[in-house]
Amino acid sequence: MDTERYDRTRPRYPDALVERIVTAAPGRDVLDVGCGTGIAARQFQAAGCTVLGVEPDPRMAEFARRGGMEVEVAALETWDPAGRLFDAVVAGTAWHWIDPVAGAAKAAQALRPGGLLAAFWHTPDLPAEVAEAFATVYARVAPDSPFDLRAARSASAAYQTIIGRVADGIREAGGFGEVEQWRFDWERTYTRDEWLDQLPTQGPLTRLAPDKVAEVLAGVGAAIDALGGAFTMPYTTMAIVAKRTDDTP
């Protein structure tokens, strides 16, 4: 994992999302689950929050620490809050790696009454020409890969499935009030070089040999060149949110 590339290229979260979480939480002590390199954590720190990260990958954790963040290396399901309570438990593009029931139960344990659990993801809408180029060259260089980019449903549909599982896990774990879904629409323009810089951090490419990654990048780059060397990506950031009640799960 190239942590520097990941941190440099992965998109930040909408300021409106961060502000809404901070406003809805009873205070500003935040636990960032699966904090990675600290992308979301830095945004919450900029909003005046004190943030503790929990991250299972030591490389990601070390990168976040170099940026001044406090991080404990652990999976949420086995992490010990040691009696500490937080005003918000957040997870940016991470909760799908967590057991939906055990994770929600641990979040309930770590939240004070009225505290907020908020898990959120980006759903990009890649232009058809770029998506087709990616799928075509990827199928050629990695025919045995478990990733079938053509068969994949839209990002929005895939994340609705994830969000449904997360919501069910929160309800089953207990200790939370009504589950809400928040949506934030935005867009970003990428140059050819900016998109090719991010692409190797995405799942289908992370296990390919360097020469195969280079071939994929060349094919996708040609498609972006045909669009004029840049494209605008519509994004939707989806959040699943619930408040901790006074009840013990």
C-alpha positions as a Markdown table, in Angstrom:
| # | Residue | x | y | z |
|---|---|---|---|---|
| 1 | Met | 0.0 | 0.0 | 0.0 |
| 2 | Asp | 1.4 | 3.4 | -1.1 |
| 3 | Thr | 0.1 | 5.4 | 1.8 |
| 4 | Glu | 1.4 | 8.7 | 0.5 |
| 5 | Arg | -0.4 | 8.2 | -2.9 |
| 6 | Tyr | -3.6 | 7.1 | -1.1 |
| 7 | Asp | -3.6 | 10.2 | 1.1 |
| 8 | Arg | -2.7 | 12.5 | -1.8 |
| 9 | Thr | -5.3 | 11.3 | -4.2 |
| 10 | Arg | -8.3 | 10.0 | -2.3 |
| 11 | Pro | -11.2 | 12.6 | -2.2 |
| 12 | Arg | -12.0 | 14.4 | 1.0 |
| 13 | Tyr | -15.5 | 14.5 | 2.4 |
| 14 | Pro | -18.0 | 17.3 | 1.9 |
| 15 | Asp | -17.7 | 20.1 | 4.5 |
| 16 | Ala | -21.5 | 20.0 | 4.8 |
| 17 | Leu | -21.3 | 16.4 | 6.0 |
| 18 | Val | -18.6 | 17.2 | 8.6 |
| 19 | Glu | -20.5 | 20.3 | 9.8 |
| 20 | Arg | -23.8 | 18.3 | 10.1 |
| 21 | Ile | -22.1 | 15.6 | 12.2 |
| 22 | Val | -20.4 | 18.1 | 14.5 |
| 23 | Thr | -23.7 | 20.0 | 14.9 |
| 24 | Ala | -25.7 | 16.8 | 15.7 |
| 25 | Ala | -23.2 | 15.4 | 18.2 |
| 26 | Pro | -23.4 | 16.5 | 21.8 |
| 27 | Gly | -19.7 | 17.4 | 21.9 |
| 28 | Arg | -16.5 | 17.3 | 19.9 |
| 29 | Asp | -14.7 | 14.1 | 21.1 |
| 30 | Val | -14.6 | 11.9 | 17.9 |
| 31 | Leu | -13.6 | 8.3 | 17.4 |
| 32 | Asp | -12.6 | 7.8 | 13.7 |
| 33 | Val | -12.9 | 4.1 | 12.9 |
| 34 | Gly | -10.8 | 2.8 | 10.1 |
| 35 | Cys | -9.1 | 6.2 | 10.0 |
| 36 | Gly | -6.6 | 5.2 | 7.3 |
| 37 | Thr | -4.1 | 8.0 | 6.6 |
| 38 | Gly | -6.3 | 10.5 | 8.5 |
| 39 | Ile | -8.2 | 12.1 | 5.6 |
| 40 | Ala | -11.6 | 12.4 | 7.5 |
| 41 | Ala | -9.9 | 12.9 | 10.8 |
| 42 | Arg | -8.1 | 16.1 | 9.7 |
| 43 | Gln | -11.4 | 17.5 | 8.5 |
| 44 | Phe | -12.9 | 16.9 | 11.9 |
| 45 | Gln | -9.9 | 18.4 | 13.6 |
| 46 | Ala | -10.2 | 21.5 | 11.4 |
| 47 | Ala | -13.8 | 21.7 | 12.6 |
| 48 | Gly | -12.6 | 21.9 | 16.2 |
| 49 | Cys | -12.8 | 18.3 | 17.2 |
| 50 | Thr | -10.5 | 16.1 | 19.2 |
| 51 | Val | -10.0 | 12.9 | 17.2 |
| 52 | Leu | -8.8 | 9.4 | 18.2 |
| 53 | Gly | -8.3 | 7.0 | 15.3 |
| 54 | Val | -8.6 | 3.2 | 15.3 |
| 55 | Glu | -7.0 | 1.6 | 12.3 |
| 56 | Pro | -6.1 | -2.1 | 11.7 |
| 57 | Asp | -3.3 | -1.4 | 9.1 |
| 58 | Pro | -0.1 | -0.3 | 10.9 |
| 59 | Arg | 1.2 | 1.4 | 7.7 |
| 60 | Met | -1.9 | 3.6 | 7.5 |
| 61 | Ala | -1.8 | 4.3 | 11.3 |
| 62 | Glu | 1.9 | 5.4 | 11.1 |
| 63 | Phe | 1.1 | 7.8 | 8.3 |
| 64 | Ala | -1.7 | 9.3 | 10.3 |
| 65 | Arg | 0.5 | 9.7 | 13.3 |
| 66 | Arg | 3.2 | 11.5 | 11.3 |
| 67 | Gly | 0.4 | 14.1 | 10.7 |
| 68 | Gly | 0.0 | 14.6 | 14.4 |
| 69 | Met | -3.0 | 12.2 | 14.9 |
| 70 | Glu | -3.4 | 9.8 | 17.8 |
| 71 | Val | -4.1 | 6.3 | 16.5 |
| 72 | Glu | -4.5 | 2.9 | 18.1 |
| 73 | Val | -3.8 | -0.1 | 15.9 |
| 74 | Ala | -6.8 | -2.5 | 16.2 |
| 75 | Ala | -9.9 | -3.8 | 14.4 |
| 76 | Leu | -12.9 | -2.1 | 15.9 |
| 77 | Glu | -14.5 | -5.4 | 16.9 |
| 78 | Thr | -11.6 | -6.3 | 19.2 |
| 79 | Trp | -10.6 | -2.7 | 20.2 |
| 80 | Asp | -11.0 | -1.8 | 23.9 |
| 81 | Pro | -12.4 | 1.6 | 24.6 |
| 82 | Ala | -11.2 | 1.2 | 28.2 |
| 83 | Gly | -14.1 | 3.2 | 29.6 |
| 84 | Arg | -13.6 | 6.1 | 27.3 |
| 85 | Leu | -16.7 | 7.8 | 25.9 |
| 86 | Phe | -17.0 | 9.8 | 22.7 |
| 87 | Asp | -19.5 | 12.3 | 21.2 |
| 88 | Ala | -19.3 | 10.8 | 17.7 |
| 89 | Val | -18.1 | 7.6 | 16.1 |
| 90 | Val | -17.4 | 8.2 | 12.5 |
| 91 | Ala | -16.1 | 6.0 | 9.6 |
| 92 | Gly | -15.2 | 7.3 | 6.2 |
| 93 | Thr | -15.2 | 4.6 | 3.5 |
| 94 | Ala | -14.5 | 1.9 | 6.2 |
| 95 | Trp | -17.6 | 0.5 | 7.8 |
| 96 | His | -18.1 | -2.1 | 5.0 |
| 97 | Trp | -15.0 | -3.9 | 6.4 |
| 98 | Ile | -16.6 | -4.1 | 9.9 |
| 99 | Asp | -19.1 | -6.7 | 11.2 |
| 100 | Pro | -22.3 | -4.7 | 11.1 |
| 101 | Val | -23.7 | -6.0 | 14.4 |
| 102 | Ala | -20.4 | -6.3 | 16.4 |
| 103 | Gly | -19.3 | -3.0 | 15.1 |
| 104 | Ala | -22.5 | -1.2 | 16.0 |
| 105 | Ala | -22.4 | -2.8 | 19.5 |
| 106 | Lys | -18.8 | -1.6 | 20.0 |
| 107 | Ala | -19.8 | 1.9 | 18.8 |
| 108 | Ala | -22.7 | 1.9 | 21.3 |
| 109 | Gln | -20.3 | 1.0 | 24.1 |
| 110 | Ala | -18.0 | 3.9 | 23.1 |
| 111 | Leu | -20.6 | 6.6 | 22.7 |
| 112 | Arg | -22.1 | 8.7 | 25.5 |
| 113 | Pro | -25.9 | 9.1 | 25.5 |
| 114 | Gly | -26.9 | 11.2 | 22.6 |
| 115 | Gly | -23.7 | 10.5 | 20.8 |
| 116 | Leu | -23.7 | 9.9 | 17.0 |
| 117 | Leu | -22.7 | 7.0 | 14.9 |
| 118 | Ala | -22.1 | 8.1 | 11.3 |
| 119 | Ala | -20.6 | 5.9 | 8.6 |
| 120 | Phe | -20.2 | 7.4 | 5.1 |
| 121 | Trp | -19.0 | 6.6 | 1.6 |
| 122 | His | -18.4 | 8.3 | -1.7 |
| 123 | Thr | -20.4 | 6.9 | -4.7 |
| 124 | Pro | -18.7 | 8.2 | -7.9 |
| 125 | Asp | -20.3 | 8.2 | -11.4 |
| 126 | Leu | -17.4 | 7.6 | -13.7 |
| 127 | Pro | -18.0 | 8.8 | -17.3 |
| 128 | Ala | -19.0 | 5.8 | -19.5 |
| 129 | Glu | -16.0 | 6.2 | -21.8 |
| 130 | Val | -13.5 | 6.1 | -18.9 |
| 131 | Ala | -15.4 | 3.2 | -17.2 |
| 132 | Glu | -15.4 | 1.2 | -20.5 |
| 133 | Ala | -11.7 | 1.7 | -21.1 |
| 134 | Phe | -10.9 | 0.6 | -17.5 |
| 135 | Ala | -13.1 | -2.6 | -17.8 |
| 136 | Thr | -11.7 | -3.5 | -21.2 |
| 137 | Val | -8.0 | -3.2 | -20.5 |
| 138 | Tyr | -8.4 | -4.7 | -17.0 |
| 139 | Ala | -10.2 | -7.8 | -18.4 |
| 140 | Arg | -7.3 | -8.2 | -20.8 |
| 141 | Val | -4.4 | -7.9 | -18.3 |
| 142 | Ala | -6.2 | -9.7 | -15.4 |
| 143 | Pro | -8.5 | -12.3 | -17.0 |
| 144 | Asp | -8.6 | -14.4 | -13.8 |
| 145 | Ser | -9.3 | -11.6 | -11.4 |
| 146 | Pro | -12.4 | -11.8 | -9.2 |
| 147 | Phe | -13.2 | -8.2 | -10.1 |
| 148 | Asp | -15.7 | -8.2 | -13.0 |
| 149 | Leu | -15.9 | -4.5 | -13.8 |
| 150 | Arg | -18.5 | -4.9 | -16.5 |
| 151 | Ala | -20.8 | -7.1 | -14.4 |
| 152 | Ala | -20.6 | -4.6 | -11.5 |
| 153 | Arg | -23.7 | -2.7 | -10.8 |
| 154 | Ser | -23.7 | 1.1 | -10.4 |
| 155 | Ala | -21.8 | 2.4 | -7.4 |
| 156 | Ser | -25.0 | 3.9 | -6.0 |
| 157 | Ala | -26.8 | 0.5 | -6.1 |
| 158 | Ala | -23.8 | -1.3 | -4.6 |
| 159 | Tyr | -23.6 | 1.2 | -1.7 |
| 160 | Gln | -27.3 | 1.1 | -1.1 |
| 161 | Thr | -26.8 | -2.6 | -0.4 |
| 162 | Ile | -23.9 | -1.9 | 2.0 |
| 163 | Ile | -26.0 | 0.9 | 3.7 |
| 164 | Gly | -28.9 | -1.6 | 4.1 |
| 165 | Arg | -26.6 | -4.0 | 5.9 |
| 166 | Val | -25.2 | -1.3 | 8.1 |
| 167 | Ala | -28.6 | -0.1 | 9.1 |
| 168 | Asp | -29.8 | -3.6 | 9.9 |
| 169 | Gly | -26.7 | -4.2 | 12.1 |
| 170 | Ile | -27.3 | -1.0 | 14.0 |
| 171 | Arg | -30.9 | -2.0 | 14.7 |
| 172 | Glu | -29.9 | -5.5 | 15.7 |
| 173 | Ala | -27.2 | -4.3 | 18.0 |
| 174 | Gly | -29.5 | -2.1 | 20.0 |
| 175 | Gly | -28.7 | 1.0 | 21.9 |
| 176 | Phe | -29.6 | 3.4 | 19.0 |
| 177 | Gly | -32.6 | 5.4 | 18.0 |
| 178 | Glu | -33.9 | 5.8 | 14.5 |
| 179 | Val | -31.5 | 5.2 | 11.7 |
| 180 | Glu | -31.2 | 8.0 | 9.2 |
| 181 | Gln | -29.7 | 8.3 | 5.7 |
| 182 | Trp | -28.0 | 11.6 | 4.6 |
| 183 | Arg | -27.0 | 12.5 | 1.1 |
| 184 | Phe | -24.6 | 15.1 | -0.3 |
| 185 | Asp | -24.1 | 15.7 | -4.0 |
| 186 | Trp | -21.0 | 17.3 | -5.4 |
| 187 | Glu | -18.6 | 17.0 | -8.3 |
| 188 | Arg | -14.9 | 17.3 | -9.0 |
| 189 | Thr | -12.9 | 17.7 | -12.2 |
| 190 | Tyr | -9.9 | 15.5 | -12.8 |
| 191 | Thr | -7.1 | 16.0 | -15.2 |
| 192 | Arg | -5.7 | 12.9 | -16.8 |
| 193 | Asp | -2.7 | 12.8 | -14.5 |
| 194 | Glu | -4.8 | 13.4 | -11.4 |
| 195 | Trp | -7.1 | 10.4 | -12.2 |
| 196 | Leu | -4.2 | 8.1 | -13.1 |
| 197 | Asp | -2.5 | 9.0 | -9.8 |
| 198 | Gln | -5.5 | 7.9 | -7.9 |
| 199 | Leu | -6.4 | 4.7 | -9.9 |
| 200 | Pro | -3.6 | 2.5 | -8.4 |
| 201 | Thr | -5.1 | 2.9 | -4.9 |
| 202 | Gln | -8.4 | 1.3 | -6.0 |
| 203 | Gly | -9.1 | -2.4 | -5.2 |
| 204 | Pro | -8.8 | -4.0 | -8.6 |
| 205 | Leu | -5.3 | -2.6 | -9.1 |
| 206 | Thr | -3.7 | -3.0 | -5.7 |
| 207 | Arg | -2.6 | -6.6 | -6.3 |
| 208 | Leu | -1.5 | -6.3 | -10.0 |
| 209 | Ala | 2.1 | -6.4 | -11.0 |
| 210 | Pro | 3.6 | -3.0 | -11.9 |
| 211 | Asp | 3.7 | -3.7 | -15.6 |
| 212 | Lys | 0.0 | -4.7 | -15.7 |
| 213 | Val | -0.9 | -1.6 | -13.7 |
| 214 | Ala | 1.0 | 0.5 | -16.3 |
| 215 | Glu | -1.0 | -1.1 | -19.1 |
| 216 | Val | -4.3 | -0.3 | -17.4 |
| 217 | Leu | -3.2 | 3.3 | -16.8 |
| 218 | Ala | -2.2 | 3.6 | -20.4 |
| 219 | Gly | -5.6 | 2.5 | -21.6 |
| 220 | Val | -7.5 | 4.7 | -19.2 |
| 221 | Gly | -5.3 | 7.6 | -20.0 |
| 222 | Ala | -6.0 | 7.3 | -23.7 |
| 223 | Ala | -9.7 | 7.4 | -23.0 |
| 224 | Ile | -9.3 | 10.6 | -20.9 |
| 225 | Asp | -7.2 | 12.1 | -23.7 |
| 226 | Ala | -10.1 | 11.5 | -26.1 |
| 227 | Leu | -12.3 | 13.5 | -23.8 |
| 228 | Gly | -9.9 | 16.4 | -24.0 |
| 229 | Gly | -7.5 | 15.5 | -21.2 |
| 230 | Ala | -9.9 | 15.9 | -18.3 |
| 231 | Phe | -13.4 | 14.9 | -17.1 |
| 232 | Thr | -15.9 | 16.0 | -14.4 |
| 233 | Met | -16.9 | 13.3 | -11.9 |
| 234 | Pro | -20.3 | 13.6 | -10.2 |
| 235 | Tyr | -20.1 | 12.3 | -6.6 |
| 236 | Thr | -22.7 | 11.4 | -4.0 |
| 237 | Thr | -21.6 | 11.0 | -0.5 |
| 238 | Met | -24.0 | 8.7 | 1.4 |
| 239 | Ala | -24.1 | 8.6 | 5.2 |
| 240 | Ile | -25.9 | 6.2 | 7.6 |
| 241 | Val | -26.5 | 7.9 | 11.0 |
| 242 | Ala | -28.0 | 6.9 | 14.3 |
| 243 | Lys | -28.0 | 8.5 | 17.8 |
| 244 | Arg | -27.0 | 6.6 | 21.0 |
| 245 | Thr | -29.9 | 6.2 | 23.4 |
| 246 | Asp | -29.8 | 5.9 | 27.2 |
| 247 | Asp | -30.7 | 2.2 | 26.9 |
| 248 | Thr | -28.0 | -0.4 | 27.4 |
| 249 | Pro | -27.8 | -2.8 | 24.5 |
